């Protein structure tokens, strides 16, 4: 990507709406410098209820996190969400000194929806079918793809986008951030035990509403009985009728990814606001201290289940 920047006029950075802070890759800040850029939070429909007051509040906060970039929000399936992006690029993505048009680089973490965004931009801008292969697991795009036209201009200065492989950080120092990225599908499902990941998901569901899984279990902090009940009711059984716990845990996670087990953010935006307001204090707080504060806060909240 760095070697291509001299030929790139614009950058579109994709982030996952469900983990809008954790899915930011700090490597892009260093690599892309001060290039013109817009930020797209994908999968908005999987993060909150459309048109809710809470969603509007979330989006206002996210816009303040990138004051120098234009911010857009798209869903995982609706193509009409990209019409405003097309309108913006048609006006802003100019390359007046080039006859070959404007080249836009699309970047982001693995599996945040870059290829889906490009396909929707292409369909909205030119009316043509999808050009990029997509999938539920990261790693579908393995190299920088050939450019795809998304906007046609009468003067011939068309707008083209280039899809890139998802770029993951070489090291994730925060264990909880790694769980968040894995839960959103930014890493392959065999990297972290599905049961461990389902346990972390249960923690977040309990913070929202334990009734989400009431068809399989009473409110609980113990993920194993929940997953065993889930396995029995979904038919995921091994020899002798023994629940396939690993397979059931993975299906449980996939149901959340599809929006069937609640639609909510797994990042704390208020905590991020405090961190940005006082980065020195945030840096001094160790992971152990942060967890201790979090546990204390939850204990002081009435009827707030905890499974950490």
C-alpha positions as CSV (number, residue, x, y, z in Angstrom):
1,X,0.0,0.0,0.0
2,X,2.8,2.4,0.9
3,X,4.4,1.9,-2.5
4,X,1.2,2.7,-4.2
5,X,0.4,6.0,-2.4
6,X,2.0,8.2,-5.0
7,X,-0.7,6.9,-7.5
8,X,-3.6,7.1,-5.1
9,X,-5.8,10.2,-4.8
10,X,-8.2,9.2,-2.0
11,X,-8.6,6.7,0.8
12,X,-11.7,5.1,2.1
13,X,-11.2,3.4,5.5
14,X,-13.8,0.8,6.7
15,X,-14.5,0.0,10.3
16,X,-17.0,-2.3,11.9
17,X,-19.9,-0.4,13.5
18,X,-20.2,-3.0,16.2
19,X,-16.6,-2.3,17.4
20,X,-16.0,1.2,16.0
21,X,-13.0,1.9,18.1
22,X,-11.4,-1.6,18.3
23,X,-11.6,-2.0,14.5
24,X,-9.5,1.1,14.0
25,X,-6.0,-0.1,12.8
26,X,-3.4,2.5,14.0
27,X,-1.1,1.3,11.3
28,X,-3.2,3.2,8.8
29,X,-2.6,6.5,10.6
30,X,1.1,6.1,10.1
31,X,1.0,4.7,6.5
32,X,-1.6,7.0,5.0
33,X,-0.4,10.2,6.5
34,X,-2.5,13.3,5.5
35,X,-4.1,11.8,2.4
36,X,-7.7,12.8,1.7
37,X,-9.9,10.2,3.5
38,X,-13.4,9.3,4.4
39,X,-14.4,6.8,7.1
40,X,-17.2,4.3,6.5
41,X,-18.6,2.4,9.5
42,X,-20.0,-0.8,8.0
43,X,-22.7,-3.3,9.3
44,X,-24.6,-0.5,11.1
45,X,-27.8,-2.7,11.0
46,X,-26.0,-5.3,13.1
47,X,-25.0,-2.8,15.8
48,X,-28.3,-1.1,16.7
49,X,-31.9,-0.7,15.9
50,X,-32.4,1.6,12.8
51,X,-33.7,5.1,13.5
52,X,-33.4,4.8,17.2
53,X,-32.4,7.7,19.4
54,X,-29.5,5.7,20.7
55,X,-28.2,5.1,17.2
56,X,-28.3,8.8,16.4
57,X,-26.3,9.5,19.6
58,X,-23.7,6.8,18.7
59,X,-23.2,8.2,15.3
60,X,-22.8,11.8,16.6
61,X,-20.0,10.5,18.9
62,X,-18.3,8.6,16.2
63,X,-18.2,11.6,13.9
64,X,-16.4,13.6,16.6
65,X,-13.7,10.9,16.7
66,X,-12.6,11.8,13.2
67,X,-13.1,15.6,12.9
68,X,-10.9,15.8,9.8
69,X,-12.6,13.1,7.8
70,X,-16.1,12.8,6.4
71,X,-17.9,9.9,8.1
72,X,-20.6,7.6,6.6
73,X,-22.6,4.6,7.9
74,X,-23.7,1.6,5.8
75,X,-25.6,-1.6,6.6
76,X,-24.5,-5.1,5.8
77,X,-27.0,-5.6,2.9
78,X,-28.8,-2.4,1.9
79,X,-27.3,-0.9,-1.3
80,X,-29.1,2.4,-1.0
81,X,-26.9,3.3,2.0
82,X,-24.0,4.1,-0.4
83,X,-25.8,6.7,-2.5
84,X,-24.5,9.5,-0.2
85,X,-21.0,8.1,-0.5
86,X,-21.2,8.1,-4.3
87,X,-22.5,11.7,-4.2
88,X,-19.6,12.7,-1.9
89,X,-17.0,11.0,-4.0
90,X,-18.4,12.5,-7.2
91,X,-17.8,15.9,-5.8
92,X,-14.8,15.5,-3.6
93,X,-12.7,12.7,-5.2
94,X,-11.1,14.8,-7.9
95,X,-7.8,14.3,-9.7
96,X,-7.6,17.5,-11.8
97,X,-3.9,16.9,-12.8
98,X,-4.6,13.5,-14.2
99,X,-6.3,12.3,-17.3
100,X,-6.7,8.8,-16.1
101,X,-9.2,9.7,-13.4
102,X,-9.2,9.4,-9.6
103,X,-7.9,6.2,-7.9
104,X,-9.5,5.4,-4.5
105,X,-7.9,2.9,-2.1
106,X,-10.2,1.0,0.2
107,X,-8.6,-0.2,3.4
108,X,-9.6,-1.7,6.7
109,X,-9.3,-4.7,9.1
110,X,-10.0,-8.2,7.8
111,X,-13.7,-8.9,7.2
112,X,-15.0,-5.4,7.9
113,X,-16.9,-5.3,4.6
114,X,-14.6,-3.7,2.2
115,X,-15.5,-5.9,-0.8
116,X,-19.2,-5.6,-0.1
117,X,-18.9,-1.8,0.0
118,X,-17.1,-1.8,-3.3
119,X,-19.7,-4.0,-4.9
120,X,-22.5,-1.7,-3.6
121,X,-20.6,1.4,-4.8
122,X,-20.2,-0.1,-8.2
123,X,-23.9,-1.0,-8.5
124,X,-25.0,2.4,-7.2
125,X,-22.6,4.4,-9.3
126,X,-22.6,2.5,-12.6
127,X,-25.5,0.0,-12.3
128,X,-23.2,-2.9,-12.9
129,X,-23.0,-6.2,-11.0
130,X,-20.6,-6.9,-8.3
131,X,-16.9,-7.2,-9.1
132,X,-15.5,-8.5,-5.8
133,X,-15.8,-11.9,-4.1
134,X,-17.1,-11.8,-0.6
135,X,-17.4,-14.2,2.3
136,X,-18.1,-14.6,6.0
137,X,-14.5,-15.5,6.9
138,X,-11.5,-13.1,6.7
139,X,-8.9,-13.5,4.0
140,X,-11.1,-13.7,0.9
141,X,-9.2,-10.8,-0.6
142,X,-5.5,-11.8,-0.7
143,X,-3.9,-9.2,-2.9
144,X,-4.6,-5.6,-4.1
145,X,-7.3,-6.1,-6.7
146,X,-7.5,-4.4,-10.1
147,X,-9.2,-1.1,-10.2
148,X,-13.0,-1.0,-10.4
149,X,-15.0,1.9,-11.9
150,X,-17.7,3.2,-9.6
151,X,-18.3,6.7,-11.1
152,X,-18.4,7.7,-14.7
153,X,-17.8,11.4,-15.7
154,X,-18.4,13.0,-19.0
155,X,-14.9,14.5,-19.1
156,X,-13.4,11.0,-18.8
157,X,-12.1,11.6,-15.3
158,X,-13.8,8.6,-13.8
159,X,-13.5,7.3,-10.2
160,X,-11.9,3.9,-9.7
161,X,-11.6,2.0,-6.4
162,X,-9.0,-0.7,-5.5
163,X,-9.8,-3.4,-2.9
164,X,-7.0,-4.4,-0.6
165,X,-6.5,-7.4,1.7
166,X,-7.6,-6.8,5.3
167,X,-4.6,-5.5,7.4
168,X,-4.4,-6.9,10.9
169,X,-2.2,-5.5,13.6
170,X,1.0,-7.5,14.1
171,X,0.4,-7.6,17.8
172,X,-2.8,-6.9,19.9
173,X,-1.6,-6.1,23.5
174,X,-5.1,-6.0,25.0
175,X,-6.7,-9.4,25.4
176,X,-10.2,-8.0,25.4
177,X,-9.6,-6.2,22.2
178,X,-8.5,-9.4,20.6
179,X,-11.8,-11.0,21.8
180,X,-13.8,-8.2,20.3
181,X,-12.1,-8.5,16.9
182,X,-12.5,-12.3,16.9
183,X,-16.2,-11.9,17.9
184,X,-16.8,-9.6,14.9
185,X,-15.0,-12.1,12.6
186,X,-11.8,-10.1,12.0
187,X,-9.8,-13.2,12.7
188,X,-10.5,-16.8,11.6
189,X,-12.7,-18.8,13.9
190,X,-10.1,-21.4,14.7
191,X,-7.7,-18.8,16.3
192,X,-9.7,-18.5,19.6
193,X,-11.8,-21.3,21.1
194,X,-15.5,-20.9,20.2
195,X,-16.5,-21.7,23.8
196,X,-14.2,-18.9,25.1
197,X,-15.6,-16.5,22.5
198,X,-19.2,-17.5,23.3
199,X,-18.5,-16.9,26.9
200,X,-17.4,-13.4,26.1
201,X,-20.4,-12.9,23.9
202,X,-22.6,-14.0,26.8
203,X,-21.0,-11.4,29.0
204,X,-22.1,-8.7,26.5
205,X,-25.6,-10.1,26.0
206,X,-26.1,-10.1,29.8
207,X,-25.2,-6.4,29.9
208,X,-27.9,-5.8,27.3
209,X,-30.8,-8.2,28.0
210,X,-30.5,-11.8,29.2
211,X,-34.0,-12.4,27.7
212,X,-32.2,-12.6,24.3
213,X,-31.4,-16.3,25.0
214,X,-34.4,-17.2,27.1
215,X,-35.5,-19.9,24.6
216,X,-32.5,-21.9,25.6
217,X,-31.8,-21.0,29.2
218,X,-32.7,-18.9,32.2
219,X,-30.4,-15.9,32.8
220,X,-26.9,-17.3,33.6
221,X,-23.2,-16.5,33.7
222,X,-22.2,-20.0,32.9
223,X,-21.8,-20.5,29.2
224,X,-21.5,-24.3,29.1
225,X,-25.0,-25.2,30.2
226,X,-26.4,-22.6,27.9
227,X,-24.4,-23.9,24.9
228,X,-25.4,-27.5,25.8
229,X,-29.1,-26.6,25.8
230,X,-28.6,-24.6,22.6
231,X,-26.9,-27.7,21.0
232,X,-29.8,-30.0,22.0
233,X,-32.5,-27.7,20.6
234,X,-30.7,-27.0,17.4
235,X,-29.8,-30.7,16.8
236,X,-26.0,-30.3,17.1
237,X,-25.3,-33.6,18.8
238,X,-22.5,-36.2,18.6
239,X,-22.5,-39.9,19.2
240,X,-24.9,-41.0,22.0
241,X,-26.7,-37.7,21.8
242,X,-23.8,-35.8,23.5
243,X,-24.0,-32.0,22.7
244,X,-21.4,-30.8,20.2
245,X,-20.3,-27.9,22.4
246,X,-17.6,-26.5,20.0
247,X,-20.0,-26.6,17.0
248,X,-22.9,-25.1,19.0
249,X,-20.7,-22.3,20.4
250,X,-19.6,-21.4,16.9
251,X,-23.3,-21.4,15.7
252,X,-24.2,-19.2,18.7
253,X,-21.6,-16.7,17.7
254,X,-22.6,-16.7,14.1
255,X,-26.2,-16.0,15.1
256,X,-25.0,-12.9,16.8
257,X,-23.0,-11.8,13.8
258,X,-26.2,-12.1,11.8
259,X,-28.1,-9.9,14.2
260,X,-30.2,-12.7,15.7
261,X,-28.9,-12.4,19.3
262,X,-29.3,-8.7,19.9
263,X,-27.9,-5.8,18.0
264,X,-25.5,-3.7,20.1
265,X,-22.0,-2.3,20.2
266,X,-19.2,-4.1,22.1
267,X,-17.1,-1.0,22.5
268,X,-17.7,1.5,25.3
269,X,-17.8,4.9,23.5
270,X,-18.0,6.8,26.8
271,X,-14.8,5.2,27.9
272,X,-13.2,6.1,24.6
273,X,-14.4,9.8,25.1
274,X,-12.7,9.8,28.5
275,X,-9.5,8.3,27.0
276,X,-9.4,10.9,24.3
277,X,-10.0,13.7,26.7
278,X,-7.2,12.6,29.0
279,X,-4.8,10.2,27.2
280,X,-2.2,10.5,29.9
281,X,-4.5,9.1,32.5
282,X,-5.7,6.3,30.2
283,X,-2.1,5.3,29.5
284,X,-1.4,5.1,33.2
285,X,-4.2,2.7,33.9
286,X,-3.1,-0.9,33.5
287,X,-5.3,-3.6,32.2
288,X,-5.7,-5.1,35.7
289,X,-6.8,-1.7,37.0
290,X,-9.3,-1.3,34.1
291,X,-10.8,-4.7,34.8
292,X,-11.0,-4.0,38.5
293,X,-12.9,-0.7,37.8
294,X,-15.2,-2.4,35.4
295,X,-16.1,-5.2,37.9
296,X,-16.7,-2.7,40.6
297,X,-18.9,-0.6,38.3
298,X,-21.0,-3.7,37.4
299,X,-21.4,-4.8,41.0
300,X,-22.8,-1.4,41.9
301,X,-25.4,-1.7,39.1
302,X,-28.6,-3.5,40.2
303,X,-29.5,-6.6,38.3
304,X,-26.4,-6.4,36.1
305,X,-25.3,-10.0,35.4
306,X,-21.5,-10.6,35.1
307,X,-19.6,-13.6,33.8
308,X,-16.1,-12.2,33.8
